[in-house]
């Protein structure tokens, strides 16, 4: 499928461009697009409203400016993300592999703690990736597009520092993507903060 800029989408059949304002919660879309982090966020989370998407394929131009600001909102939540997904032995293995070949796969997932979005601790969402020079590709079972996406940016930023590189692009492939926007959930407070950080 040809890459699309943010603001248009392919439905499964037939292919059809759809504006963000016409999205219906629960409708399945195959997304294949590229752009900046703020463009992605403003297109697929245009308001605080729960939306279920289908498979997601996206190429993001990386910027170092957003992750530190998100980490500052909740250093604990950012640290918990690292503890849940990053294994010290695996990071060391990847570091050595990159020194040899400048390319390596990486496995994510150590231990899930806490209660999750729905009161139950689910399975790992981020499951693996590939580091290839200044390109990071990550694979998701499922990607939540407010808190999940926001705090994963801090995870990707940490990886860049650990591997002594600076990402040019982050490629995201997810079997499904969704916005979790219940009233009273932590995402309700986080959403406007992310809009401020992304200037959208």
MOQUI-V748338 format. One record per pair of residues at least 4 apart in sequence whose ideal C-beta (glycine too) atoms are under 7 Angstrom apart, sorted by the first residue. I is the first residue (numbers start at 0). J is the second residue. D is the distance in Angstrom with one decimal. If there is no record, write none. Layout:
i:I j:J d:D
i:I j:J d:D
//
This chain:
i:0 j:9 d:6.4
i:0 j:31 d:5.0
i:2 j:31 d:5.8
i:2 j:32 d:6.5
i:2 j:33 d:5.4
i:3 j:7 d:5.0
i:3 j:9 d:6.8
i:3 j:31 d:5.7
i:3 j:32 d:4.6
i:4 j:32 d:6.1
i:4 j:33 d:6.8
i:4 j:34 d:6.2
i:5 j:32 d:5.2
i:5 j:34 d:4.4
i:5 j:38 d:4.6
i:5 j:39 d:5.9
i:5 j:42 d:4.3
i:6 j:19 d:6.8
i:6 j:42 d:5.6
i:7 j:16 d:4.2
i:8 j:16 d:6.8
i:8 j:17 d:4.9
i:8 j:28 d:4.9
i:8 j:30 d:5.7
i:9 j:14 d:4.7
i:9 j:29 d:5.3
i:9 j:31 d:6.5
i:10 j:14 d:6.4
i:10 j:15 d:5.1
i:10 j:17 d:6.9
i:10 j:28 d:6.0
i:11 j:27 d:6.6
i:11 j:29 d:6.0
i:17 j:21 d:5.6
i:17 j:22 d:6.9
i:19 j:42 d:5.6
i:19 j:45 d:4.8
i:22 j:26 d:6.8
i:22 j:50 d:6.0
i:24 j:49 d:5.8
i:24 j:50 d:5.0
i:24 j:51 d:6.1
i:25 j:51 d:5.0
i:27 j:53 d:3.8
i:28 j:52 d:5.3
i:28 j:53 d:5.3
i:29 j:53 d:5.6
i:29 j:54 d:5.3
i:30 j:52 d:6.4
i:30 j:55 d:4.9
i:30 j:56 d:6.3
i:30 j:57 d:6.5
i:31 j:56 d:4.5
i:32 j:57 d:5.6
i:33 j:57 d:6.8
i:33 j:58 d:4.0
i:34 j:38 d:3.9
i:34 j:39 d:5.9
i:34 j:60 d:6.9
i:35 j:39 d:7.0
i:35 j:59 d:7.0
i:35 j:60 d:5.1
i:36 j:40 d:6.3
i:36 j:59 d:5.6
i:36 j:62 d:6.2
i:36 j:65 d:5.9
i:36 j:197 d:6.5
i:37 j:41 d:6.0
i:37 j:197 d:3.9
i:37 j:198 d:6.3
i:37 j:199 d:5.2
i:38 j:42 d:6.1
i:39 j:43 d:6.3
i:39 j:57 d:6.2
i:39 j:59 d:6.0
i:40 j:44 d:5.5
i:40 j:193 d:6.6
i:40 j:197 d:5.3
i:40 j:199 d:6.3
i:41 j:45 d:6.4
i:41 j:197 d:7.0
i:41 j:199 d:3.9
i:43 j:144 d:5.8
i:44 j:144 d:5.2
i:44 j:145 d:6.1
i:44 j:178 d:5.5
i:47 j:180 d:4.9
i:47 j:187 d:6.5
i:47 j:190 d:4.9
i:48 j:178 d:6.8
i:48 j:180 d:5.3
i:49 j:178 d:5.6
i:49 j:179 d:6.2
i:49 j:180 d:4.5
i:50 j:177 d:6.5
i:50 j:178 d:4.5
i:51 j:177 d:4.8
i:52 j:175 d:6.6
i:52 j:176 d:4.4
i:52 j:177 d:6.1
i:53 j:175 d:6.1
i:54 j:173 d:6.7
i:54 j:174 d:5.8
i:54 j:175 d:6.5
i:55 j:142 d:6.3
i:55 j:171 d:6.3
i:55 j:173 d:4.2
i:55 j:176 d:4.1
i:56 j:172 d:5.5
i:57 j:171 d:4.8
i:58 j:168 d:5.6
i:58 j:170 d:5.2
i:59 j:168 d:6.3
i:59 j:169 d:4.7
i:59 j:171 d:6.8
i:60 j:168 d:6.1
i:61 j:166 d:3.9
i:61 j:167 d:6.1
i:61 j:168 d:6.0
i:61 j:169 d:5.5
i:63 j:165 d:7.0
i:65 j:69 d:6.2
i:65 j:152 d:5.8
i:65 j:196 d:5.8
i:65 j:197 d:6.8
i:66 j:70 d:6.1
i:66 j:152 d:4.8
i:66 j:153 d:4.7
i:66 j:156 d:3.5
i:67 j:71 d:6.4
i:68 j:196 d:4.7
i:69 j:149 d:5.2
i:69 j:150 d:6.6
i:69 j:152 d:5.9
i:69 j:153 d:5.5
i:69 j:196 d:6.3
i:70 j:74 d:6.0
i:70 j:77 d:4.4
i:70 j:153 d:4.6
i:72 j:189 d:7.0
i:72 j:192 d:5.7
i:73 j:77 d:6.4
i:74 j:78 d:6.1
i:75 j:79 d:6.2
i:76 j:80 d:6.7
i:76 j:150 d:5.9
i:77 j:150 d:5.9
i:77 j:153 d:4.4
i:78 j:82 d:6.4
i:79 j:83 d:6.1
i:80 j:84 d:6.2
i:80 j:150 d:5.0
i:80 j:151 d:7.0
i:80 j:153 d:6.5
i:80 j:154 d:5.2
i:81 j:85 d:5.0
i:81 j:154 d:6.3
i:81 j:157 d:6.0
i:82 j:109 d:6.8
i:83 j:109 d:6.0
i:83 j:110 d:6.2
i:83 j:111 d:5.9
i:83 j:112 d:6.7
i:84 j:107 d:4.5
i:84 j:108 d:6.0
i:84 j:109 d:6.5
i:84 j:125 d:5.8
i:84 j:154 d:6.3
i:85 j:90 d:6.1
i:85 j:109 d:6.9
i:86 j:90 d:6.7
i:86 j:109 d:5.1
i:87 j:91 d:6.5
i:88 j:92 d:6.4
i:89 j:93 d:6.4
i:89 j:105 d:6.6
i:89 j:106 d:5.5
i:90 j:94 d:6.3
i:90 j:161 d:6.0
i:91 j:95 d:6.6
i:92 j:96 d:6.3
i:93 j:97 d:6.2
i:93 j:103 d:4.7
i:93 j:105 d:4.9
i:93 j:130 d:6.5
i:94 j:98 d:6.7
i:94 j:162 d:6.3
i:95 j:99 d:6.7
i:96 j:100 d:6.1
i:96 j:103 d:3.7
i:97 j:101 d:5.9
i:97 j:103 d:5.2
i:97 j:130 d:6.2
i:97 j:162 d:6.0
i:101 j:132 d:5.4
i:102 j:130 d:6.8
i:102 j:131 d:4.6
i:103 j:130 d:5.3
i:104 j:127 d:6.6
i:104 j:129 d:5.5
i:105 j:127 d:6.6
i:105 j:128 d:4.8
i:105 j:130 d:6.2
i:106 j:127 d:5.6
i:107 j:123 d:6.7
i:107 j:125 d:4.7
i:107 j:126 d:5.9
i:107 j:127 d:6.0
i:107 j:128 d:6.8
i:108 j:123 d:4.1
i:108 j:126 d:6.4
i:111 j:120 d:5.1
i:111 j:123 d:6.6
i:113 j:120 d:6.5
i:114 j:118 d:5.4
i:114 j:120 d:6.5
i:115 j:119 d:5.6
i:115 j:120 d:5.0
i:115 j:121 d:5.2
i:116 j:143 d:6.9
i:116 j:179 d:5.1
i:116 j:184 d:6.9
i:122 j:140 d:6.5
i:123 j:140 d:6.7
i:124 j:139 d:5.6
i:124 j:140 d:5.5
i:124 j:141 d:5.0
i:124 j:142 d:6.4
i:124 j:147 d:6.4
i:125 j:137 d:6.2
i:125 j:139 d:5.6
i:125 j:151 d:6.5
i:126 j:138 d:5.5
i:126 j:139 d:6.8
i:126 j:140 d:5.6
i:127 j:138 d:4.8
i:128 j:135 d:6.4
i:128 j:136 d:5.7
i:128 j:137 d:4.2
i:128 j:138 d:6.2
i:129 j:136 d:4.5
i:130 j:135 d:5.9
i:130 j:162 d:6.4
i:133 j:164 d:5.8
i:133 j:165 d:6.4
i:133 j:166 d:5.9
i:133 j:167 d:4.3
i:134 j:167 d:6.4
i:134 j:168 d:5.4
i:134 j:170 d:6.8
i:135 j:155 d:6.1
i:135 j:158 d:6.9
i:135 j:166 d:5.2
i:135 j:169 d:4.9
i:136 j:170 d:4.1
i:137 j:169 d:6.9
i:137 j:171 d:5.7
i:138 j:172 d:5.3
i:139 j:171 d:6.9
i:139 j:172 d:6.9
i:139 j:173 d:3.7
i:139 j:174 d:6.8
i:140 j:174 d:5.9
i:141 j:173 d:6.6
i:141 j:174 d:6.8
i:141 j:175 d:5.3
i:142 j:147 d:5.7
i:142 j:148 d:6.4
i:142 j:171 d:7.0
i:142 j:173 d:4.2
i:142 j:176 d:4.6
i:143 j:147 d:3.3
i:143 j:148 d:6.9
i:143 j:177 d:6.0
i:143 j:179 d:5.2
i:144 j:148 d:4.8
i:144 j:176 d:5.9
i:144 j:177 d:6.8
i:144 j:178 d:4.9
i:145 j:149 d:6.3
i:145 j:178 d:6.2
i:145 j:179 d:6.7
i:145 j:186 d:4.3
i:145 j:189 d:5.9
i:145 j:190 d:5.5
i:145 j:193 d:6.8
i:146 j:150 d:6.0
i:146 j:185 d:6.4
i:146 j:186 d:5.1
i:146 j:189 d:5.5
i:147 j:151 d:6.2
i:148 j:152 d:6.9
i:149 j:189 d:6.5
i:149 j:193 d:5.4
i:150 j:154 d:6.9
i:151 j:155 d:6.4
i:152 j:156 d:6.4
i:153 j:157 d:6.5
i:154 j:158 d:6.6
i:155 j:159 d:6.7
i:155 j:166 d:6.8
i:155 j:169 d:5.8
i:156 j:160 d:6.8
i:157 j:161 d:6.2
i:158 j:162 d:6.0
i:159 j:164 d:5.5
i:159 j:165 d:5.8
i:159 j:166 d:5.4
i:179 j:184 d:6.8
i:179 j:186 d:5.9
i:180 j:186 d:6.0
i:182 j:187 d:6.4
i:183 j:187 d:6.5
i:185 j:189 d:6.0
i:186 j:190 d:5.8
i:188 j:192 d:7.0
i:189 j:193 d:6.1
i:190 j:194 d:6.6
i:191 j:195 d:6.5
i:192 j:196 d:6.5
i:193 j:197 d:6.0
i:194 j:199 d:5.3
//
